[in-house]
Amino acid sequence: MPAVQRAVWFIESHSSEELSLDDVAAAADISPFHLARLFRAATGWSVACYIRVHRFSQAAVELAAGTPDILPLALASGYGSHEAFTLAFRDAFGLAPGEVRKRGHRDGLALLAPVRVMEEPISVSRRTTEPTC
């Protein structure tokens, strides 16, 4: 499995844990510098941005399903408070977490779909979603 695919798998499998570029690079068995370059070339995203948006997308799914408490989602997303999470979530999606929960659906949210890593670098024109980081 190519290094970027290993990195994406690791991020998606461990997204509720504290992750750093060093952690992801170790799982992909390459240097952090090399991973940062390869990851952006293959996905169009930085590793940190991908982690952040992936976590927000997971939180949005849970919120739309009616999860009763936002704080556990904030903590799982790497935020130390409900308030910090709410500000960042609103910045990413244009809606507060409570609004997504009230709506009860994910329609209109720019969620991060699982990334299919390509063998060759992605061009900006082929990117399907624009990073919000």
Secondary structure, 3 states (H helix, E strand, C coil): CCHHHHHHHHHHHCCCCCCCHHHHHHHHCCCHHHHHHHHHHHHCCCHHHHHHHHHHHHHHHHHHCCCCCCHHHHHHCCCCCHHHHHHHHHHHHCCCHHHHHHHCCCCCCCCCCCCCCCCCCCCHHHCCCCCCC
